[in-house]
Amino acid sequence: MDRRPKKRPRLGWDLSHTPKAQSGIYNGQDVGNVTSFGHSRVLSDHASLFVKGLAQKDSPPWRDDDKDGHYMFELGENLTLRYKILRKIGEGTFGQVLECWDREAKEMVAIKVVRSIKKYREAAMIEIDVLQLLGRYDRSGSRCVQIRNWFDYRNHICIVFEKLGPSLFDFLRKNNYRSFPVDLVREIGRQLLECVAFTHDMRLIHTDLKPENILFISADYVKVPDYKVGSCSPRDGYSFKRLPKSSAIKVIDFGSTAYEHQDHNYIVSTRHYRAPEVILGLGWSYPCDIWSVGCILVELCSGEALFQTHENLEHLAMMERVLGPIPEHMLTRVDRHAEKYVRRGRLDWPEGATSRESIKAVTKLPRLQNLVMHHVDHSAGDLIDLLQGLLRYDPSTRMTAHEALRHPFFTREYLRRY
Ligand SMILES: Nc1ncnc2c1ncn2[C@@H]1O[C@H](COP(=O)(O)OP(=O)(O)OP(=O)(O)O)[C@@H](O)[C@H]1O
């Protein structure tokens, strides 16, 4: 049974946060006048009528947006005369993602049609800036999703991407939250860290790494028997699980990407992947992405999100249960919002728990070593050691992406399956 929503929301956006560190990049001009974007296009319906040889049909009638500022459309309609809408493939905080046929390039594309609300339009311009920057330097085009085009259509910023396959989260969900084989985890981890290393080299922090934002390039999969699930009969279909034919992945959603900055102290990341320094209000930087990678790798090994909680103190208590005590030097420096989670230099737990259920949820979590050993049939020692480096509490001693890529979990000669 599905226990989680199709896409877990990033909390920061609908709180009060506006990405301060990013405001210097897009200076609030009207989008059509932004000069820093070489390929800026503001396409009115009339303008698009002049695109020669592309029109199959006219533009759809003008419709009001829905109450949240989402673009209203019907399948088969044009989105400018260049793109034909085939289906909706995703929805997030920023807007809807539509699979479209690009009549000019003659290929499928994924177009993010951003909500017609000022803060999302502004954030979309930052995402375009980041994507163009990454695209300029990532010559192999290997790990970050590629932007193909962008335009402003009926007050919606539309970002055209190469079309990718399902997300890691889609795969986990379709597999009823059963684990990936460790060799696949290794291949995904390596590519993810390559992307993070490249992004960090570009002095950018993604801030929203999660299984929903990591997409397989291809949608092809095979069904293999899942011997670990002894209790289910083959008849109910659960004794098979899907595995991707190729492990190649790309990272998407650079809409919350932050530029290197000294004063990062607003809340970032989707809850389960949020680093302790973010929760404690200690300021954050590149290491917050590394923490998210650690959480993602554990989730791929076990099938379930590591810290399933919606509450800060419970979240911190879960971290202590899995990883050991948070260093006192971090707890004594917390900001005024997080003061209530600390008592005499240690976490106010279980005293500060809101319910017995909460204490139970924390107590039932295993130690990291046990969790990994339970799910992984080989290379557990290397994986545990890597995770301990990625999930170090103190961001200044946490592994960097480049260090992680040199870890034996990736460099030792394992018999490769993927
Ligand atoms: N290039 C792509 N190819 C295929 N599907 C995609 C692509 N980009 C996005 N998607 C799908 O659309 C969904 C939403 O995309 P994205 O995360 O970029 O939107 P968002 O509004 O920024 O989300 P969030 O709420 O996390 O900020 C993804 O989870 C994925 O399923």
The ligand as an SDF file (V2000), in Angstrom:
LIG
                    3D

 31 33  0  0  0  0  0  0  0  0999 V2000
   13.4950   16.2370  -17.2840 N   0  0  0  0  0  0  0  0  0  0  0  0
   12.4990   15.5050  -16.7720 C   0  0  0  0  0  0  0  0  0  0  0  0
   12.1300   14.3600  -17.3760 N   0  0  0  0  0  0  0  0  0  0  0  0
   11.1140   13.6010  -16.8600 C   0  0  0  0  0  0  0  0  0  0  0  0
   10.4080   13.9400  -15.7630 N   0  0  0  0  0  0  0  0  0  0  0  0
   10.7230   15.0710  -15.1270 C   0  0  0  0  0  0  0  0  0  0  0  0
   11.7780   15.9230  -15.5920 C   0  0  0  0  0  0  0  0  0  0  0  0
   11.8630   16.9820  -14.7620 N   0  0  0  0  0  0  0  0  0  0  0  0
   10.9070   16.8020  -13.8240 C   0  0  0  0  0  0  0  0  0  0  0  0
   10.2270   15.6520  -14.0310 N   0  0  0  0  0  0  0  0  0  0  0  0
    9.1230   15.1290  -13.1940 C   0  0  0  0  0  0  0  0  0  0  0  0
    8.3990   16.2300  -12.6420 O   0  0  0  0  0  0  0  0  0  0  0  0
    8.4730   16.2220  -11.2000 C   0  0  0  0  0  0  0  0  0  0  0  0
    8.5530   17.6380  -10.6980 C   0  0  0  0  0  0  0  0  0  0  0  0
    9.7450   18.2620  -11.1810 O   0  0  0  0  0  0  0  0  0  0  0  0
   10.5930   19.2740  -10.2970 P   0  0  0  0  0  0  0  0  0  0  0  0
   11.0860   18.5630   -9.0730 O   0  0  0  0  0  0  0  0  0  0  0  0
   11.6310   19.9120  -11.1500 O   0  0  0  0  0  0  0  0  0  0  0  0
    9.4530   20.3130   -9.9070 O   0  0  0  0  0  0  0  0  0  0  0  0
    9.3730   21.3130   -8.6860 P   0  0  0  0  0  0  0  0  0  0  0  0
    8.0850   22.0230   -8.8090 O   0  0  0  0  0  0  0  0  0  0  0  0
   10.6070   22.1310   -8.6860 O   0  0  0  0  0  0  0  0  0  0  0  0
    9.3570   20.3090   -7.4510 O   0  0  0  0  0  0  0  0  0  0  0  0
    9.6100   20.6420   -5.8960 P   0  0  0  0  0  0  0  0  0  0  0  0
    8.2650   20.6240   -5.2620 O   0  0  0  0  0  0  0  0  0  0  0  0
   10.4870   19.5220   -5.3900 O   0  0  0  0  0  0  0  0  0  0  0  0
   10.2810   21.9530   -5.8500 O   0  0  0  0  0  0  0  0  0  0  0  0
    9.7000   15.3390  -10.8860 C   0  0  0  0  0  0  0  0  0  0  0  0
    9.6050   14.7120   -9.6260 O   0  0  0  0  0  0  0  0  0  0  0  0
    9.6730   14.3280  -12.0120 C   0  0  0  0  0  0  0  0  0  0  0  0
    8.7540   13.2920  -11.7330 O   0  0  0  0  0  0  0  0  0  0  0  0
  1  2  1  0
  2  3  1  0
  2  7  2  0
  3  4  2  0
  4  5  1  0
  5  6  2  0
  6  7  1  0
  6 10  1  0
  7  8  1  0
  8  9  2  0
  9 10  1  0
 10 11  1  0
 11 12  1  0
 11 30  1  0
 12 13  1  0
 13 14  1  0
 13 28  1  0
 14 15  1  0
 15 16  1  0
 16 17  2  0
 16 18  1  0
 16 19  1  0
 19 20  1  0
 20 21  2  0
 20 22  1  0
 20 23  1  0
 23 24  1  0
 24 25  2  0
 24 26  1  0
 24 27  1  0
 28 29  1  0
 28 30  1  0
 30 31  1  0
M  END
$$$$
